[in-house]
Amino acid sequence: MIVEPFFVTIVTPYVLLTVGLSAGLYLFYTLKAEIAVLSAECKQRTAELEAALRASDVERDDLRRDLARVVSGTGKSGPVRLTADNLPRDRILRLHKQGESPVAIAQSLGLPEGQVKLLLKVRRLIGETP
């Protein structure tokens, strides 16, 4: 049986069109299934992140309550302002001017003795007499 060229020229484009459309539909449905899987994973991850966010909100609220309890327990409100009386450097220099030894200053302020000696030595080296 010899295939007529007329038949081949007419049927071949339709066969190729059918194969192309079939391949396109196959790709479309596999892509659609892949998108559904990724969407489900995304929804699950979103739910996990929302749960973690709610847990962190609860922890933050607990920390705020603890902080408020601590602040109310101290009897002070607002930030601590640095004055000459609460800076360790100024307290060290004031006590040294009053004749205290570095060891006594360190013990009274609860600071390391080396820190007190270093501060006094630096002040002496730069020419400021404590």
Contact map, one row per residue, 1 for C-alpha under 8 A:
1110000000000000000000000000000000000000000000000000000000000000000000000000000000000000000000000000000000000000000000000000000000
1111000000000000000000000000000000000000000000000000000000000000000000000000000000000000000000000000000000000000000000000000000000
1111101100000000000000000000000000000000000000000000000000000000000000000000000000000000000000000000000000000000000000000000000000
0111111100000000000000000000000000000000000000000000000000000000000000000000000000000000000000000000000000000000000000000000000000
0011111110000000000000000000000000000000000000000000000000000000000000000000000000000000000000000000000000000000000000000000000000
0001111111000000000000000000000000000000000000000000000000000000000000000000000000000000000000000000000000000000000000000000000000
0011111111100000000000000000000000000000000000000000000000000000000000000000000000000000000000000000000000000000000000000000000000
0011111111110000000000000000000000000000000000000000000000000000000000000000000000000000000000000000000000000000000000000000000000
0000111111111000000000000000000000000000000000000000000000000000000000000000000000000000000000000000000000000000000000000000000000
0000011111111100000000000000000000000000000000000000000000000000000000000000000000000000000000000000000000000000000000000000000000
0000001111111110000000000000000000000000000000000000000000000000000000000000000000000000000000000000000000000000000000000000000000
0000000111111111000000000000000000000000000000000000000000000000000000000000000000000000000000000000000000000000000000000000000000
0000000011111111100000000000000000000000000000000000000000000000000000000000000000000000000000000000000000000000000000000000000000
0000000001111111110000000000000000000000000000000000000000000000000000000000000000000000000000000000000000000000000000000000000000
0000000000111111111000000000000000000000000000000000000000000000000000000000000000000000000000000000000000000000000000000000000000
0000000000011111111100000000000000000000000000000000000000000000000000000000000000000000000000000000000000000000000000000000000000
0000000000001111111110000000000000000000000000000000000000000000000000000000000000000000000000000000000000000000000000000000000000
0000000000000111111111000000000000000000000000000000000000000000000000000000000000000000000000000000000000000000000000000000000000
0000000000000011111111100000000000000000000000000000000000000000000000000000000000000000000000000000000000000000000000000000000000
0000000000000001111111110000000000000000000000000000000000000000000000000000000000000000000000000000000000000000000000000000000000
0000000000000000111111111000000000000000000000000000000000000000000000000000000000000000000000000000000000000000000000000000000000
0000000000000000011111111100000000000000000000000000000000000000000000000000000000000000000000000000000000000000000000000000000000
0000000000000000001111111110000000000000000000000000000000000000000000000000000000000000000000000000000000000000000000000000000000
0000000000000000000111111111000000000000000000000000000000000000000000000000000000000000000000000000000000000000000000000000000000
0000000000000000000011111111100000000000000000000000000000000000000000000000000000000000000000000000000000000000000000000000000000
0000000000000000000001111111110000000000000000000000000000000000000000000000000000000000000000000000000000000000000000000000000000
0000000000000000000000111111111000000000000000000000000000000000000000000000000000000000000000000000000000000000000000000000000000
0000000000000000000000011111111100000000000000000000000000000000000000000000000000000000000000000000000000000000000000000000000000
0000000000000000000000001111111110000000000000000000000000000000000000000000000000000000000000000000000000000000000000000000000000
0000000000000000000000000111111111000000000000000000000000000000000000000000000000000000000000000000000000000000000000000000000000
0000000000000000000000000011111111100000000000000000000000000000000000000000000000000000000000000000000000000000000000000000000000
0000000000000000000000000001111111110000000000000000000000000000000000000000000000000000000000000000000000000000000000000000000000
0000000000000000000000000000111111111000000000000000000000000000000000000000000000000000000000000000000000000000000000000000000000
0000000000000000000000000000011111111100000000000000000000000000000000000000000000000000000000000000000000000000000000000000000000
0000000000000000000000000000001111111110000000000000000000000000000000000000000000000000000000000000000000000000000000000000000000
0000000000000000000000000000000111111111000000000000000000000000000000000000000000000000000000000000000000000000000000000000000000
0000000000000000000000000000000011111111100000000000000000000000000000000000000000000000000000000000000000000000000000000000000000
0000000000000000000000000000000001111111110000000000000000000000000000000000000000000000000000000000000000000000000000000000000000
0000000000000000000000000000000000111111111000000000000000000000000000000000000000000000000000000000000000000000000000000000000000
0000000000000000000000000000000000011111111100000000000000000000000000000000000000000000000000000000000000000000000000000000000000
0000000000000000000000000000000000001111111110000000000000000000000000000000000000000000000000000000000000000000000000000000000000
0000000000000000000000000000000000000111111111000000000000000000000000000000000000000000000000000000000000000000000000000000000000
0000000000000000000000000000000000000011111111100000000000000000000000000000000000000000000000000000000000000000000000000000000000
0000000000000000000000000000000000000001111111110000000000000000000000000000000000000000000000000000000000000000000000000000000000
0000000000000000000000000000000000000000111111111000000000000000000000000000000000000000000000000000000000000000000000000000000000
0000000000000000000000000000000000000000011111111100000000000000000000000000000000000000000000000000000000000000000000000000000000
0000000000000000000000000000000000000000001111111110000000000000000000000000000000000000000000000000000000000000000000000000000000
0000000000000000000000000000000000000000000111111111000000000000000000000000000000000000000000000000000000000000000000000000000000
0000000000000000000000000000000000000000000011111111100000000000000000000000000000000000000000000000000000000000000000000000000000
0000000000000000000000000000000000000000000001111111110000000000000000000000000000000000000000000000000000000000000000000000000000
0000000000000000000000000000000000000000000000111111111000000000000000000000000000000000000000000000000000000000000000000000000000
0000000000000000000000000000000000000000000000011111111100000000000000000000000000000000000000000000000000000000000000000000000000
0000000000000000000000000000000000000000000000001111111110000000000000000000000000000000000000000000000000000000000000000000000000
0000000000000000000000000000000000000000000000000111111111000000000000000000000000000000000000000000000000000000000000000000000000
0000000000000000000000000000000000000000000000000011111111100000000000000000000000000000000000000000000000000000000000000000000000
0000000000000000000000000000000000000000000000000001111111110000000000000000000000000000000000000000000000000000000000000000000000
0000000000000000000000000000000000000000000000000000111111111000000000000000000000000000000000000000000000000000000000000000000000
0000000000000000000000000000000000000000000000000000011111111100000000000000000000000000000000000000000000000000000000000000000000
0000000000000000000000000000000000000000000000000000001111111110000000000000000000000000000000000000000000000000000000000000000000
0000000000000000000000000000000000000000000000000000000111111111000000000000000000000000000000000000000000000000000000000000000000
0000000000000000000000000000000000000000000000000000000011111111100000000000000000000000000000000000000000000000000000000000000000
0000000000000000000000000000000000000000000000000000000001111111110000000000000000000000000000000000000000000000000000000000000000
0000000000000000000000000000000000000000000000000000000000111111111000000000000000000000000000000000000000000000000000000000000000
0000000000000000000000000000000000000000000000000000000000011111111100000000000000000000000000000000000000000000000000000000000000
0000000000000000000000000000000000000000000000000000000000001111111110000000000000000000000000000000000000000000000000000000000000
0000000000000000000000000000000000000000000000000000000000000111111111000000000000000000000000000000000000000000000000000000000000
0000000000000000000000000000000000000000000000000000000000000011111111100000000000000000000000000000000000000000000000000000000000
0000000000000000000000000000000000000000000000000000000000000001111111110000000000000000000000000000000000000000000000000000000000
0000000000000000000000000000000000000000000000000000000000000000111111111000000000000000000000000000000000000000000000000000000000
0000000000000000000000000000000000000000000000000000000000000000011111111100000000000000000000000000000000000000000000000000000000
0000000000000000000000000000000000000000000000000000000000000000001111111111100000000000000000000000000000000000000000000000000000
0000000000000000000000000000000000000000000000000000000000000000000111111111100000000000000000000000000000000000000000000000000000
0000000000000000000000000000000000000000000000000000000000000000000011111110000000000000000000000000000000000000000000000000000000
0000000000000000000000000000000000000000000000000000000000000000000001111111000000000000000000000000000000000000000000000000000000
0000000000000000000000000000000000000000000000000000000000000000000000111111100000000000000000000000000000000000000000000000000000
0000000000000000000000000000000000000000000000000000000000000000000000110111110000000000000000000000000000000000000000000000000000
0000000000000000000000000000000000000000000000000000000000000000000000110011111000000000000000000000000000000000000000000000000000
0000000000000000000000000000000000000000000000000000000000000000000000000001111100000000000000000000000000000000000000000000000000
0000000000000000000000000000000000000000000000000000000000000000000000000000111110000000000000000000000000000000000000000000000000
0000000000000000000000000000000000000000000000000000000000000000000000000000011111000000000000000000000000000000000000000000000000
0000000000000000000000000000000000000000000000000000000000000000000000000000001111100000000000000000000000000000000000000000000000
0000000000000000000000000000000000000000000000000000000000000000000000000000000111111110000000000000000000000000000000000000000000
0000000000000000000000000000000000000000000000000000000000000000000000000000000011111110000000000000000000000000000000000000000000
0000000000000000000000000000000000000000000000000000000000000000000000000000000001111110011000000000000000000000000000000000000000
0000000000000000000000000000000000000000000000000000000000000000000000000000000001111111011000000000000000000000000000000000000000
0000000000000000000000000000000000000000000000000000000000000000000000000000000001111111011000000000000000000000000000000000000000
0000000000000000000000000000000000000000000000000000000000000000000000000000000001111111111000000000000000000000000000000000000000
0000000000000000000000000000000000000000000000000000000000000000000000000000000000001111111100000000000000001000000000000000000000
0000000000000000000000000000000000000000000000000000000000000000000000000000000000000011111110000000000000000000000000100000000000
0000000000000000000000000000000000000000000000000000000000000000000000000000000000011111111111000000000000000000000000000000000000
0000000000000000000000000000000000000000000000000000000000000000000000000000000000011111111111100000000000000000000000000000000000
0000000000000000000000000000000000000000000000000000000000000000000000000000000000000001111111110000000010000000000100000000000000
0000000000000000000000000000000000000000000000000000000000000000000000000000000000000000111111111000000000000000000000010000000001
0000000000000000000000000000000000000000000000000000000000000000000000000000000000000000011111111100000000000000000000000000000001
0000000000000000000000000000000000000000000000000000000000000000000000000000000000000000001111111111000010000000000000000000000000
0000000000000000000000000000000000000000000000000000000000000000000000000000000000000000000111111111110010000000000000000000000001
0000000000000000000000000000000000000000000000000000000000000000000000000000000000000000000011111111000000000000000000000000000001
0000000000000000000000000000000000000000000000000000000000000000000000000000000000000000000001111111000000000000000000000000000000
0000000000000000000000000000000000000000000000000000000000000000000000000000000000000000000000111111100000000000000000000000000000
0000000000000000000000000000000000000000000000000000000000000000000000000000000000000000000000111111110110000000000000000000000000
0000000000000000000000000000000000000000000000000000000000000000000000000000000000000000000000010011111110000000000000000000000000
0000000000000000000000000000000000000000000000000000000000000000000000000000000000000000000000010001111111000000100110000000000000
0000000000000000000000000000000000000000000000000000000000000000000000000000000000000000000000000000111111100000100000000000000000
0000000000000000000000000000000000000000000000000000000000000000000000000000000000000000000000000001111111110000000000000000000000
0000000000000000000000000000000000000000000000000000000000000000000000000000000000000000000100110001111111111000100100000000000000
0000000000000000000000000000000000000000000000000000000000000000000000000000000000000000000000000000011111111111100100000000000000
0000000000000000000000000000000000000000000000000000000000000000000000000000000000000000000000000000001111111111100000000000000000
0000000000000000000000000000000000000000000000000000000000000000000000000000000000000000000000000000000111111110000000000000000000
0000000000000000000000000000000000000000000000000000000000000000000000000000000000000001000000000000000011111110000000000000000000
0000000000000000000000000000000000000000000000000000000000000000000000000000000000000000000000000000000001111111000000000000000000
0000000000000000000000000000000000000000000000000000000000000000000000000000000000000000000000000000000001111111101100000000000000
0000000000000000000000000000000000000000000000000000000000000000000000000000000000000000000000000000000001100111111100000000000000
0000000000000000000000000000000000000000000000000000000000000000000000000000000000000000000000000000011011100011111110000000000000
0000000000000000000000000000000000000000000000000000000000000000000000000000000000000000000000000000000000000001111111000000000000
0000000000000000000000000000000000000000000000000000000000000000000000000000000000000000000000000000000000000011111111100000000000
0000000000000000000000000000000000000000000000000000000000000000000000000000000000000000000100000000010011000011111111110000000000
0000000000000000000000000000000000000000000000000000000000000000000000000000000000000000000000000000010000000000111111111000000000
0000000000000000000000000000000000000000000000000000000000000000000000000000000000000000000000000000000000000000011111111100000000
0000000000000000000000000000000000000000000000000000000000000000000000000000000000000000100000000000000000000000001111111110000000
0000000000000000000000000000000000000000000000000000000000000000000000000000000000000000000010000000000000000000000111111111000001
0000000000000000000000000000000000000000000000000000000000000000000000000000000000000000000000000000000000000000000011111111100000
0000000000000000000000000000000000000000000000000000000000000000000000000000000000000000000000000000000000000000000001111111110000
0000000000000000000000000000000000000000000000000000000000000000000000000000000000000000000000000000000000000000000000111111111111
0000000000000000000000000000000000000000000000000000000000000000000000000000000000000000000000000000000000000000000000011111111111
0000000000000000000000000000000000000000000000000000000000000000000000000000000000000000000000000000000000000000000000001111111100
0000000000000000000000000000000000000000000000000000000000000000000000000000000000000000000000000000000000000000000000000111111100
0000000000000000000000000000000000000000000000000000000000000000000000000000000000000000000000000000000000000000000000000011111110
0000000000000000000000000000000000000000000000000000000000000000000000000000000000000000000000000000000000000000000000000011111111
0000000000000000000000000000000000000000000000000000000000000000000000000000000000000000000000000000000000000000000000000011001111
0000000000000000000000000000000000000000000000000000000000000000000000000000000000000000000011011000000000000000000000010011000111
